[in-house]
C-alpha cells in the first residue's frame, strides 16, 4: 500500500466516492467490483487506476480490461467474464473501410420508448446514444454525459453533458432532449424507471447540464440511464412516443440509418459528423433472421460476419471454430420460475421451498448451457455484482428435505400446470424442473405457448389490472434479460404491487430492504441491504432461480474490436477489418 | 373465347367475395387485443384503449366487414399491428420475392420435367423410362425443406459453390439474385420434377395410344409433327392444370424452405402475421394469395382451352 498516494486520493473525493475507495482499500470488495462500482459512480478511469496502484493492485483477479480469455472461457473466446459486456482490447489499427454484415433476430417496431425485444435494442443503439455508454472495460463509461456525480444523499444526480454533440440533422443536443426523453419514459412505464423518477424530474436550466431530481435516493442511478437500460437511449425532444427510427431516422450516434426493410434487414452508414470521430468501417448491414439455425448456417456459410447472439445448443460448432471469435459475457440474464404466493397450491412457502429444493442447478446449467453461467440461489442478486453477499447459504438439491417440508405442511399430491413460452431452452428447462419435482411428489404438467401470446395470457395478463399480474398462472417460467443492477427485477417483479409481479409476492420486509438498497450509496450499505434481499427471497421463495447464464455473441476473425452487451447491442464504432 | 373469359372472370369475383368473407370470419374467431399488441404488454390500459378506438376494432362487426371489402378494392389495409408500417409496403416486396423464386423454379423445372416425361412415355418400359419414373417418385417424396437443408449443407457450406442464404445484397443485378436463389429453386425442382414428369408421361402415353394419334401416324405424318400437333396438345392438359394449382401453393406454402434460406416471401409473411395476430397483414396476404390462385387457375384454364377447343365449348355450355 502506497499510503502517501492513497491519502492524496482520499482528500480529492466526496463522501460517496470515499466510501467506495475505503471499501476497496480495506479488501471488502475485489478490484473488479471496485471498477464496476466506480464506473456507476462516475469516477474517471485515471482516478480508478490511481486508487488501484496506490492499493497495490494485488488481488488475484485478472485484469478488467477484457482483453484476454478468463475464467471458464474456452480457447478462441475473446472475452470476457465478470462484466455485462463483451469487449475486445485494442488489437491495433485494422484496415479502414468496408462493411460488416451482422445476423440479428427480426426486430419489433423500432420505437425507442416502447421497444421490448433484443432485435430492436440492437438497431436503436446504432443511431441513438445513452448518457452512459459502454467502456473499453465492458462497464459503463461517459457517453452523451461526460461525467456525473450524486449529492451526498444520492437523490440528486448531476450529469455534465458532452459539448458539441449534434443530432443527425445538424441541430444541437441539449439537456432539453434528455428531459423530454425521461418524461416519455416515465409515461410509457417501459424502462424500469417507475418509482425512480417522476415526470419533470430533469432540471434543464443549463443546456449542457441535466440535473435529475429522483423520487428517492438511488446509488445505482447512472446504470439505470446507461446503455444497459435499453429504452433510455436519448431521443430528440420532438420525438414523440410511437415514433420509430425507420419512419423518422434520427440520433446522435456513429451510424445513420440508410435503409430499412422490416422483413430482410437494414443498412447504417457512417455519421461523418459523429463527436467520437470517423469510424473505420463505412457501413453496417443487418440481416434479420427468423430462425437461429438459419442464422448459424449463414455464419458458417460465410453469408454474415457477426452474430448478435447465439446459443450453446445448436451453436457448439462455432464455439470450437478457430475462425470465429466468441464474445462470452457474464450476465444477469436468467429465468424465473414464478409461484403464486397469495393463493392456490403454492401459497404456503414450504411448498415453494420444496420445489426449489428439487432443482438440480448444476445439471441444468451444464445441460442447457454447457456450464456457461453462474448457479442461482432463488434471488435476483447475481454473484458477480459488487454488493452480492456470499454469506447467504446456497440452496442445494435435497429431495428428502423437500418431501419432509411437504409432509410437515400437510400437503400432498400437488398437481399444477407449468406455463412456459416457446423460447430458447425454456421447454428443456421445464422438463428438467418437472422431472426433479416428480421425485418429491409434485406433478407438473407442462403447457407451452408462443411468445406472442404467453406474456399477455399467462405471465401478466392486462386484466385484472389491479394489482398488476394478478391474473397470472399459478406457476410458470419467464425470461429476464440482463440488467446492470437488480433494481428492475426487485422493483417490477418482486416488490408489492410491482408491474411484473406475477407471483403476487408481498412482504413488507422485502419492500423495506429494497428501498434500503436503492437508497444506499456506499458499498457496505448496499451489501448489507443485499444480504437482507438475498435472505428474504431465499426464505420466501416467490420465485425459483436456478441460474444466471452467459450471453454468447461473436464474429468472424476477419473483423476486430467488435463490442457487444448482454442485451443484444453490438457496438461497432471502433470495429474494423483485421 | 371472349365469352369463356368473361364467364371465368365473373366466377373469380364471386370466389374473391367468398374468400374475403372467410378471411373476415377466421380473423374474428381468435380472441385478440390489437391495442395491446401494438402498445406492448406493459403499456397502461388507457393507451391500449385509445389505440383500439383509433383502429376501430371496437366498431360493430358489420362495419369492420364493410371496411375489409372496401380495402379489397382500394387495396388499403392500413398499418401492420406488429411492425407499424403500411401493409402494402410489407406485402409488395414479399410478393416480389416469392414471384422471383417461383418463376425461377418453374423455369428450371417445367421444361426439364416435360421433356423427361415425354421421353419416358415414348420409350415405355425401357431403362430410361424406369429410371425417370423411379427418380421422380423418390424425389417428389422428399419435402422441399429436407432437400433444401441437404443442398444448403453440401453445396453451400461444404463446397461453397452457391450462397447458403437466398437473399442477395440490396442493389444486386438479376444474375446475382438468381445465383442466390439457385439452391431453394433446386430444392423445388427436386420435388416438382418427379410430379410433373410423371403427369406428363401418363398424359403422353394416353395420347400416344389414342385413335387420333394412330390415324396421324397411319397418314404418314412425320413423327415431330405428330408429337407437336396431336400428342402434346392433348397430353399436356392435365400437366398445365396441375402447374396452375401448384403455382398458388408455391407462393404461400413453402414456409419451411423460406425459413431455411432466410428468404422472407409471402409464406413467411403469413406465418409471422398469424403468430403475431397481425390481422391487417394476415387478411391482405391471404387475399393476395387467393387472387394469385385464381389468376393461375384462370390462366391454366385459358391455356387448356386454347390447346383444346372442346374444353372451352364444354365450359361455355
Interface residues (C-beta under 8 A of the other chain):
Chain A: X106 X108 X109 X111 X114 X116 X188 X189 X190 X242 X244 X246 X247 X259 X261 X262 X263 X264 X267 X285 X287 X288 X289 X290 X291 X294 X295 X297 X298 X300 X301 X302 X303 X450 X452 X453 X455 X456 X459 X460 X462 X465 X499 X500
Chain B: X33 X36 X38 X39 X40 X41 X42 X43 X44 X45 X48 X82 X83 X84 X85 X90 X93 X94 X152 X153 X156 X157 X160 X163 X164 X165 X167 X169 X170 X259 X260 X261 X262 X264 X268 X269 X272 X275 X276 X277
